[in-house]
Amino acid sequence: MIDAPLPHTPRSLVRLTKSVASALSAPSALRALQQLHSHVLKAGLFSNDFISSALISSLATLGFVDVSRELFDEIPHPGLVPRTAMSRAYAATGRPAISLQLFRATIMSGLSPDPIALATAISACHQLGSLSMAKMVHGYIIGSGIAIDPFVSTELIKVYGDHGELDICQRLFHEMHVKTIVSWNAIIHQYVKHGAIDVASRLFSKMSKRDVVSWNTLISGFSQVGRCREALALFDEMKFSSEKPNKLTFSIVLSACASVGALDTGMWIHAYLGRTGLNSDGSLDYCLIDMYSKCGSIDKALQVFESVPVRRDLYSWTSVVCGLAMHGQADHALCLYLQMLDVGIKPDDVTLVGVLNACVHGGLVDHGFRFFHSMEKMHGLKPKIEHYGCLIDLLGRVGRLKEAFDIILGMPMKPNEVLWGIILSACKVRKNVELGEVAAKKLTELNPCDPWARVMLSNIYAEANDWDGVMRLRKEMNTVGLKKTPGCSSIEVNGEVHEFLAGDNLHAQIEEILELLENIEAQMQIN
């Protein structure tokens, strides 16, 4: 409660209102703001737009939007400022439709909206996912001759960009007389979102000033399109800039490290997090576990997991289960999964993919079926195509191809290339020509330009001594001009990621590499 004498000047009351909202807990602040409201009414100051809007905004910030509306409705003739404050309160709390209703009422009352009101309305359109409404607001702005400021332009870029209208985004951005960091970040984000990473990179290079959002957006963009080496190079550049990376940066970069096996960079990040205390709450543990697992260091992944047991969350449990499954340690993975259930942590879809993968690598058919059926019965999780894929892979690896085939035909969703590929690979191992032909046909129908299915079926024919089938497929591939895409792998050595393509001799150290491989092969033959 407020015990000191209350000020009477509007400016002092606005300052007091904001300080109350920021300094007190929600219940105490509510009582104090209600007391302020009473004082303002008695003093006849509630008609002051700035005082009423300060009360409305403060209450809404604390979560009392309905109380804010009650105050708003008490204003006899609300001006633009309280109307905008109320509209922003609804937009900020996920009620964009009501926010737009207030904006319409503002226009109908004859008031001319300012940039804050316009940006709020466009933001509400963005939340609703309504491009048509955003265009109506945009049309109103143009028709009224209102000058568009950076805030309005940025909101328009967001809503147009989310609907793929990148040409309009580009025009809005270039027409901005003043480009803020927020507007730069908005346009770069939209290009990244739509896969135009090179355009985003060019814009990034033109920024005179960048913040951590700028760096994170582009690093994430490179990582998302599979250009993880460039993501890591950009992170190295960021380390020498004035902007310090945050938790999101490290989450993105650790994922990139996992994708290309950049263990040295991942270990540097782990050490940095330890020195700075940025991971004191364990929120990045799952990223570290995933990175170490995918970089081949499952022991270090387990060290992270075991370091502080009290802060293990679903993501950490899931990462370690998936990592152990990936490394073929099925028993350990399933043991930890059962421990996770014992401590009361509910699994999600990804956890069950890891569990089923453990069963695949361990050849544990009965366990696999039990865990698969437990998804819906015990955890309320409806199996997705990834879970069916694990089950089909499990059956295929133990030679139960007919059961796998029946499952793929009985799924509630349409099988994709991955599932038919699993069947086809199992048919090659088991030399099953009949089912192999069916799987290859399905794959070819789904992706006629990919030669992999024909190559696999040709190998199946060869192992069955069906040379007519081999020649027929090779002739078919030559006729349509199909060529198998070479395999690719990467490895990090001394902080540098090296990439290799099958049949490619362009690496700068190819002679040393081949010599080393010959020495290894000779040693293997001796042993």
C-alpha positions as CSV (number, residue, x, y, z in Angstrom):
1,M,0.0,0.0,0.0
2,I,1.1,3.6,-0.5
3,D,1.4,5.4,2.9
4,A,3.2,8.6,1.8
5,P,1.3,11.7,0.5
6,L,0.3,11.2,-3.1
7,P,1.5,13.7,-5.8
8,H,-1.0,15.8,-7.6
9,T,0.8,16.7,-10.8
10,P,0.1,14.5,-13.8
11,R,3.8,13.9,-14.6
12,S,4.5,12.8,-11.0
13,L,1.5,10.5,-11.0
14,V,2.6,8.8,-14.2
15,R,6.1,8.3,-12.7
16,L,4.7,6.9,-9.5
17,T,2.3,4.5,-11.4
18,K,5.2,3.0,-13.4
19,S,7.4,2.7,-10.3
20,V,4.7,0.9,-8.4
21,A,4.2,-1.6,-11.2
22,S,7.9,-2.4,-11.4
23,A,8.8,-2.4,-7.7
24,L,6.0,-4.4,-6.1
25,S,4.7,-8.0,-6.5
26,A,1.5,-8.4,-8.5
27,P,-1.0,-8.5,-5.6
28,S,0.6,-5.6,-3.8
29,A,0.9,-3.6,-7.0
30,L,-2.8,-4.2,-7.8
31,R,-3.8,-2.8,-4.4
32,A,-1.5,0.2,-4.8
33,L,-2.7,0.9,-8.3
34,Q,-6.3,0.7,-7.2
35,Q,-5.5,3.2,-4.5
36,L,-3.8,5.5,-7.0
37,H,-6.9,5.1,-9.2
38,S,-9.1,6.2,-6.4
39,H,-6.9,9.2,-5.7
40,V,-6.8,10.2,-9.4
41,L,-10.6,10.1,-9.5
42,K,-11.0,12.2,-6.4
43,A,-8.5,14.7,-7.8
44,G,-10.4,14.9,-11.1
45,L,-7.3,13.8,-13.0
46,F,-8.5,10.5,-14.6
47,S,-9.5,12.3,-17.8
48,N,-5.8,13.1,-18.3
49,D,-4.8,10.7,-21.1
50,F,-1.3,10.1,-19.9
51,I,-2.4,9.2,-16.3
52,S,-5.2,6.9,-17.4
53,S,-2.9,5.2,-20.0
54,A,-0.2,4.7,-17.4
55,L,-2.7,3.0,-15.1
56,I,-4.0,0.8,-17.9
57,S,-0.5,-0.2,-19.1
58,S,0.8,-0.9,-15.6
59,L,-2.2,-3.1,-14.8
60,A,-1.9,-5.0,-18.1
61,T,1.8,-5.5,-17.6
62,L,1.0,-7.2,-14.3
63,G,-1.5,-9.5,-16.0
64,F,-4.7,-7.6,-14.9
65,V,-6.0,-6.9,-18.4
66,D,-9.6,-7.2,-17.4
67,V,-9.1,-4.7,-14.6
68,S,-7.4,-2.4,-17.2
69,R,-10.5,-2.6,-19.4
70,E,-12.7,-1.7,-16.4
71,L,-10.6,1.4,-15.9
72,F,-10.7,2.2,-19.6
73,D,-14.5,1.9,-19.8
74,E,-14.7,4.5,-17.0
75,I,-13.0,7.2,-19.1
76,P,-15.8,9.4,-20.5
77,H,-14.1,10.4,-23.7
78,P,-10.9,8.4,-24.1
79,G,-8.3,9.9,-26.3
80,L,-5.8,8.2,-28.6
81,V,-3.2,7.5,-25.9
82,P,-5.5,5.4,-23.5
83,R,-7.1,3.8,-26.6
84,T,-3.7,2.7,-27.8
85,A,-2.6,1.6,-24.4
86,M,-5.7,-0.7,-24.1
87,S,-5.2,-2.0,-27.6
88,R,-1.5,-2.8,-26.9
89,A,-2.5,-4.6,-23.7
90,Y,-4.8,-6.9,-25.6
91,A,-2.2,-7.5,-28.3
92,A,0.5,-8.2,-25.7
93,T,-1.6,-10.8,-24.0
94,G,-2.6,-12.8,-27.0
95,R,-6.0,-11.2,-27.7
96,P,-5.4,-9.6,-31.1
97,A,-9.0,-9.7,-32.3
98,I,-10.1,-7.4,-29.4
99,S,-7.0,-5.2,-30.1
100,L,-8.2,-4.7,-33.7
101,Q,-11.7,-3.9,-32.5
102,L,-10.4,-1.1,-30.4
103,F,-8.3,0.1,-33.4
104,R,-11.4,0.2,-35.6
105,A,-13.3,2.1,-32.8
106,T,-10.4,4.6,-32.7
107,I,-10.7,5.3,-36.4
108,M,-14.5,5.5,-36.2
109,S,-14.2,8.1,-33.4
110,G,-12.4,10.4,-35.8
111,L,-9.1,10.1,-34.1
112,S,-6.0,9.9,-36.3
113,P,-3.7,7.0,-35.2
114,D,-0.1,7.7,-34.5
115,P,2.8,5.3,-35.3
116,I,2.4,3.4,-32.0
117,A,-1.3,2.8,-32.7
118,L,-0.6,1.7,-36.3
119,A,2.3,-0.6,-35.3
120,T,0.0,-2.2,-32.6
121,A,-2.7,-2.8,-35.1
122,I,-0.3,-4.4,-37.6
123,S,1.2,-6.5,-34.8
124,A,-2.4,-7.7,-34.0
125,C,-2.9,-8.7,-37.7
126,H,0.4,-10.5,-37.5
127,Q,-0.7,-12.5,-34.5
128,L,-4.0,-13.4,-36.2
129,G,-2.1,-14.5,-39.3
130,S,-4.3,-12.3,-41.4
131,L,-2.6,-10.7,-44.4
132,S,-5.8,-9.3,-45.6
133,M,-6.4,-7.3,-42.4
134,A,-2.8,-6.1,-42.5
135,K,-3.3,-5.0,-46.1
136,M,-6.4,-3.0,-45.1
137,V,-4.4,-1.2,-42.4
138,H,-1.5,-0.6,-44.8
139,G,-4.0,0.7,-47.4
140,Y,-5.5,3.0,-44.7
141,I,-2.0,4.4,-44.0
142,I,-1.3,5.0,-47.6
143,G,-4.7,6.6,-48.3
144,S,-4.5,8.8,-45.3
145,G,-1.0,10.1,-46.2
146,I,0.4,9.1,-42.9
147,A,4.2,9.0,-42.8
148,I,5.4,5.5,-42.0
149,D,8.0,5.4,-39.3
150,P,10.5,2.5,-38.7
151,F,8.3,0.8,-36.1
152,V,5.3,0.6,-38.5
153,S,7.6,-0.5,-41.4
154,T,9.1,-3.2,-39.3
155,E,5.7,-4.6,-38.3
156,L,4.7,-4.6,-42.0
157,I,7.9,-6.4,-43.0
158,K,7.0,-9.1,-40.4
159,V,3.5,-9.7,-41.5
160,Y,4.2,-9.6,-45.3
161,G,7.3,-11.7,-44.8
162,D,5.4,-14.4,-42.9
163,H,3.1,-14.7,-46.0
164,G,6.0,-15.0,-48.4
165,E,5.7,-11.5,-49.8
166,L,9.4,-10.8,-49.9
167,D,9.3,-8.3,-52.7
168,I,7.0,-6.1,-50.7
169,C,9.3,-6.6,-47.6
170,Q,12.3,-5.5,-49.7
171,R,10.5,-2.4,-51.0
172,L,9.3,-1.4,-47.5
173,F,12.9,-1.8,-46.1
174,H,14.5,0.2,-48.9
175,E,11.9,3.0,-48.5
176,M,12.8,3.4,-44.8
177,H,14.6,6.7,-44.3
178,V,15.8,5.5,-40.9
179,K,16.8,1.8,-40.6
180,T,17.0,0.6,-37.0
181,I,18.7,-2.6,-35.9
182,V,15.3,-4.1,-35.3
183,S,14.3,-3.4,-38.9
184,W,17.5,-4.8,-40.2
185,N,17.0,-7.9,-38.1
186,A,13.4,-8.2,-39.3
187,I,14.3,-8.2,-43.0
188,I,17.2,-10.6,-42.5
189,H,15.0,-12.9,-40.5
190,Q,12.5,-13.1,-43.3
191,Y,15.1,-13.9,-45.9
192,V,16.5,-16.6,-43.6
193,K,13.0,-18.0,-42.9
194,H,12.4,-18.4,-46.6
195,G,15.8,-20.0,-47.4
196,A,17.4,-17.0,-49.1
197,I,20.4,-17.2,-46.9
198,D,22.8,-15.5,-49.4
199,V,20.6,-12.5,-49.6
200,A,20.4,-12.4,-45.8
201,S,24.2,-12.7,-45.6
202,R,24.7,-9.7,-48.0
203,L,22.3,-7.6,-45.9
204,F,24.1,-8.6,-42.8
205,S,27.4,-7.5,-44.2
206,K,26.0,-4.0,-44.9
207,M,24.9,-3.4,-41.3
208,S,26.9,-0.7,-39.6
209,K,25.9,-1.9,-36.2
210,R,24.8,-5.4,-35.1
211,D,23.4,-6.9,-32.0
212,V,23.3,-10.5,-30.7
213,V,19.9,-11.0,-32.6
214,S,21.6,-10.1,-35.9
215,W,24.4,-12.7,-35.3
216,N,22.0,-15.4,-34.0
217,T,19.7,-15.0,-37.0
218,L,22.3,-15.5,-39.6
219,I,24.3,-18.2,-37.8
220,S,21.0,-20.1,-37.4
221,G,20.1,-19.5,-41.0
222,F,23.3,-21.1,-42.3
223,S,22.8,-24.0,-39.9
224,Q,19.2,-24.6,-41.0
225,V,20.1,-24.9,-44.6
226,G,22.9,-27.4,-43.9
227,R,25.8,-24.9,-44.3
228,C,27.1,-25.6,-40.8
229,R,30.8,-24.8,-41.7
230,E,29.8,-21.3,-42.6
231,A,27.7,-21.0,-39.4
232,L,30.8,-21.9,-37.4
233,A,33.0,-19.5,-39.4
234,L,30.5,-16.7,-38.7
235,F,30.5,-17.7,-35.0
236,D,34.3,-17.3,-35.1
237,E,33.9,-13.9,-36.6
238,M,31.4,-13.0,-33.8
239,K,33.9,-13.9,-31.1
240,F,36.1,-11.0,-32.4
241,S,33.2,-8.6,-32.5
242,S,32.0,-6.3,-29.7
243,E,28.8,-8.4,-29.3
244,K,29.0,-11.2,-26.8
245,P,27.2,-14.5,-27.6
246,N,24.2,-15.5,-25.4
247,K,22.6,-18.8,-24.6
248,L,20.7,-19.0,-27.8
249,T,24.0,-18.4,-29.8
250,F,25.6,-21.4,-28.0
251,S,22.5,-23.5,-28.6
252,I,22.6,-22.8,-32.3
253,V,26.4,-23.3,-32.6
254,L,26.5,-26.5,-30.6
255,S,23.8,-27.9,-33.0
256,A,26.1,-26.9,-35.9
257,C,29.0,-28.6,-34.2
258,A,27.0,-31.8,-33.8
259,S,26.0,-31.7,-37.5
260,V,29.6,-31.6,-38.8
261,G,31.5,-33.3,-36.0
262,A,33.3,-30.1,-34.8
263,L,34.3,-31.6,-31.5
264,D,37.1,-29.0,-30.8
265,T,34.7,-26.1,-31.2
266,G,32.1,-27.9,-29.0
267,M,34.7,-28.5,-26.3
268,W,35.8,-24.8,-26.4
269,I,32.2,-23.8,-25.9
270,H,31.8,-26.2,-23.0
271,A,34.9,-24.7,-21.3
272,Y,33.7,-21.1,-22.0
273,L,30.3,-21.9,-20.5
274,G,32.1,-23.2,-17.4
275,R,34.3,-20.1,-17.1
276,T,31.5,-17.6,-17.5
277,G,28.7,-19.5,-15.6
278,L,26.4,-19.1,-18.6
279,N,25.2,-22.7,-18.1
280,S,24.9,-22.5,-14.3
281,D,21.2,-23.4,-14.6
282,G,21.9,-26.4,-16.8
283,S,19.7,-25.1,-19.6
284,L,22.4,-26.0,-22.2
285,D,23.2,-29.4,-20.8
286,Y,21.1,-31.2,-23.5
287,C,22.9,-29.2,-26.2
288,L,26.3,-30.3,-24.9
289,I,25.1,-33.9,-24.5
290,D,23.8,-34.0,-28.1
291,M,27.0,-32.4,-29.4
292,Y,29.3,-34.8,-27.7
293,S,27.1,-37.8,-28.7
294,K,27.0,-36.8,-32.4
295,C,30.7,-36.0,-32.4
296,G,31.5,-39.5,-31.2
297,S,32.4,-38.8,-27.6
298,I,29.6,-40.6,-25.7
299,D,31.8,-40.7,-22.5
300,K,31.9,-36.9,-22.4
301,A,28.1,-36.8,-23.0
302,L,27.6,-39.0,-20.0
303,Q,29.9,-36.8,-17.9
304,V,27.8,-33.8,-18.6
305,F,24.6,-35.8,-17.8
306,E,26.0,-37.2,-14.6
307,S,27.6,-33.9,-13.4
308,V,24.6,-32.3,-11.7
309,P,21.8,-34.9,-11.3
310,V,19.4,-32.4,-9.6
311,R,19.1,-30.3,-12.7
312,R,18.2,-33.0,-15.2
313,D,15.2,-32.1,-17.3
314,L,13.3,-33.9,-20.1
315,Y,15.7,-32.5,-22.7
316,S,18.8,-33.8,-20.9
317,W,17.3,-37.3,-20.4
318,T,16.2,-37.4,-24.0
319,S,19.6,-36.3,-25.3
320,V,21.5,-38.9,-23.4
321,V,19.0,-41.7,-24.3
322,C,19.2,-40.8,-28.0
323,G,23.0,-40.5,-27.7
324,L,23.4,-43.9,-26.2
325,A,21.1,-45.5,-28.7
326,M,23.1,-43.9,-31.5
327,H,26.3,-45.5,-30.1
328,G,24.7,-48.9,-29.9
329,Q,24.5,-48.9,-26.1
330,A,20.9,-50.2,-26.1
331,D,20.9,-51.6,-22.5
332,H,22.3,-48.4,-21.0
333,A,19.8,-46.3,-23.0
334,L,16.8,-48.3,-21.9
335,C,18.0,-48.4,-18.3
336,L,18.2,-44.6,-18.2
337,Y,14.8,-44.3,-19.8
338,L,13.3,-46.4,-17.1
339,Q,15.1,-44.3,-14.5
340,M,13.6,-41.2,-16.1
341,L,10.1,-42.6,-15.7
342,D,10.9,-43.6,-12.1
343,V,11.7,-40.0,-11.2
344,G,8.5,-38.8,-12.7
345,I,9.6,-37.2,-16.0
346,K,7.1,-37.7,-18.8
347,P,8.7,-38.6,-22.1
348,D,7.8,-36.8,-25.4
349,D,7.9,-37.9,-29.0
350,V,11.6,-37.4,-29.4
351,T,12.4,-39.5,-26.2
352,L,10.4,-42.4,-27.7
353,V,12.3,-42.1,-31.0
354,G,15.5,-42.6,-29.0
355,V,14.1,-45.5,-27.0
356,L,12.9,-47.3,-30.2
357,N,16.3,-46.6,-31.8
358,A,18.0,-48.3,-28.9
359,C,15.8,-51.3,-29.5
360,V,16.7,-51.2,-33.2
361,H,20.4,-51.2,-32.5
362,G,20.1,-53.9,-29.8
363,G,17.8,-56.1,-31.9
364,L,15.2,-56.0,-29.1
365,V,12.0,-56.7,-31.0
366,D,9.8,-57.5,-28.0
367,H,11.0,-54.5,-26.1
368,G,10.5,-52.4,-29.2
369,F,6.8,-53.4,-29.6
370,R,6.2,-52.9,-25.9
371,F,7.6,-49.4,-25.9
372,F,5.8,-48.6,-29.1
373,H,2.4,-49.6,-27.7
374,S,3.1,-47.9,-24.4
375,M,3.3,-44.5,-26.2
376,E,-0.5,-44.0,-26.5
377,K,-1.6,-46.3,-23.6
378,M,0.8,-44.9,-20.9
379,H,1.9,-41.5,-22.1
380,G,-0.9,-40.3,-24.4
381,L,1.5,-39.9,-27.3
382,K,0.2,-40.8,-30.7
383,P,2.9,-42.6,-32.8
384,K,4.2,-40.5,-35.6
385,I,5.9,-41.6,-38.8
386,E,9.3,-41.5,-37.1
387,H,8.1,-44.1,-34.6
388,Y,6.7,-46.4,-37.3
389,G,10.0,-46.0,-39.1
390,C,11.9,-47.3,-36.0
391,L,9.6,-50.3,-35.7
392,I,9.9,-51.1,-39.4
393,D,13.7,-50.8,-39.2
394,L,13.7,-53.1,-36.2
395,L,11.7,-55.8,-38.0
396,G,13.8,-55.4,-41.1
397,R,17.1,-55.9,-39.3
398,V,16.0,-59.2,-37.8
399,G,14.6,-60.4,-41.1
400,R,10.9,-60.1,-40.4
401,L,10.2,-58.3,-43.7
402,K,6.6,-59.5,-44.1
403,E,5.7,-58.0,-40.7
404,A,7.5,-54.8,-41.6
405,F,5.7,-54.7,-44.9
406,D,2.3,-55.2,-43.3
407,I,3.0,-52.4,-40.8
408,I,4.0,-49.9,-43.5
409,L,0.7,-50.7,-45.4
410,G,-1.4,-50.4,-42.3
411,M,-0.1,-47.1,-41.0
412,P,-2.6,-44.3,-40.4
413,M,-0.4,-42.0,-42.5
414,K,1.0,-42.3,-46.0
415,P,4.6,-43.9,-46.0
416,N,7.4,-41.6,-47.1
417,E,10.7,-42.2,-48.9
418,V,12.5,-42.9,-45.7
419,L,10.2,-45.8,-44.7
420,W,10.3,-47.4,-48.2
421,G,14.1,-46.9,-48.1
422,I,14.3,-48.8,-44.9
423,I,12.3,-51.7,-46.4
424,L,14.5,-51.7,-49.6
425,S,17.7,-51.7,-47.6
426,A,16.4,-54.7,-45.5
427,C,15.4,-56.4,-48.7
428,K,19.0,-56.1,-50.0
429,V,20.5,-57.5,-46.9
430,R,18.0,-60.4,-46.9
431,K,18.1,-60.8,-50.7
432,N,14.3,-60.5,-50.9
433,V,13.7,-59.8,-54.6
434,E,9.9,-59.7,-54.5
435,L,9.5,-57.1,-51.7
436,G,12.5,-55.2,-53.0
437,E,10.8,-54.7,-56.3
438,V,7.7,-53.3,-54.6
439,A,9.7,-51.0,-52.3
440,A,11.8,-49.8,-55.3
441,K,8.7,-49.1,-57.3
442,K,7.2,-47.0,-54.5
443,L,10.4,-45.0,-54.0
444,T,10.7,-44.3,-57.8
445,E,7.1,-43.1,-57.8
446,L,7.8,-40.7,-54.9
447,N,11.0,-39.4,-56.4
448,P,11.6,-40.3,-60.1
449,C,14.8,-38.3,-60.2
450,D,16.6,-40.2,-57.4
451,P,18.6,-43.1,-58.8
452,W,19.2,-44.7,-55.3
453,A,16.2,-47.1,-55.5
454,R,17.2,-48.4,-58.9
455,V,20.8,-48.8,-57.8
456,M,19.7,-50.8,-54.7
457,L,17.3,-53.0,-56.7
458,S,20.1,-53.6,-59.3
459,N,22.3,-54.8,-56.5
460,I,19.5,-57.1,-55.2
461,Y,19.2,-58.5,-58.8
462,A,22.9,-59.1,-59.0
463,E,23.0,-61.0,-55.7
464,A,20.1,-63.1,-57.0
465,N,22.0,-63.7,-60.3
466,D,19.2,-62.0,-62.2
467,W,21.5,-60.3,-64.7
468,D,18.6,-59.4,-67.1
469,G,17.2,-57.3,-64.3
470,V,20.5,-55.6,-63.7
471,M,21.0,-54.7,-67.4
472,R,17.4,-53.5,-67.6
473,L,17.8,-51.1,-64.7
474,R,21.2,-49.8,-65.9
475,K,19.8,-49.2,-69.3
476,E,16.8,-47.4,-67.7
477,M,19.1,-45.2,-65.7
478,N,21.2,-44.3,-68.7
479,T,18.2,-43.5,-70.7
480,V,16.8,-41.0,-68.2
481,G,20.3,-39.7,-67.4
482,L,20.3,-40.6,-63.7
483,K,23.6,-40.5,-61.7
484,K,24.1,-41.4,-58.1
485,T,24.9,-38.5,-55.8
486,P,28.3,-39.1,-54.2
487,G,28.4,-39.6,-50.4
488,C,29.8,-36.9,-48.2
489,S,31.5,-36.9,-44.8
490,S,33.3,-34.3,-42.7
491,I,35.7,-34.3,-39.8
492,E,37.2,-31.5,-37.6
493,V,41.0,-31.4,-37.2
494,N,42.7,-28.7,-35.2
495,G,39.6,-26.5,-35.3
496,E,39.1,-26.8,-39.1
497,V,36.3,-28.8,-40.6
498,H,37.4,-31.0,-43.6
499,E,34.8,-32.3,-46.0
500,F,35.2,-35.3,-48.3
501,L,33.1,-36.5,-51.3
502,A,33.2,-40.1,-52.5
503,G,35.5,-40.3,-55.5
504,D,36.8,-36.7,-54.9
505,N,40.6,-36.2,-54.9
506,L,40.5,-32.4,-54.6
507,H,41.5,-32.1,-51.0
508,A,44.8,-30.2,-50.5
509,Q,46.3,-33.0,-48.5
510,I,45.0,-35.9,-50.5
511,E,48.4,-37.5,-51.1
512,E,49.2,-37.6,-47.3
513,I,45.7,-38.9,-46.6
514,L,46.0,-41.8,-49.1
515,E,49.5,-42.6,-47.8
516,L,48.1,-42.8,-44.2
517,L,45.2,-45.0,-45.4
518,E,47.6,-47.4,-47.1
519,N,49.7,-47.6,-43.9
520,I,46.5,-48.3,-41.8
521,E,45.4,-51.0,-44.3
522,A,48.9,-52.6,-44.1
523,Q,48.8,-52.7,-40.3
524,M,45.3,-54.2,-40.4
525,Q,46.5,-57.0,-42.7
526,I,49.5,-57.7,-40.4
527,N,47.3,-57.9,-37.3
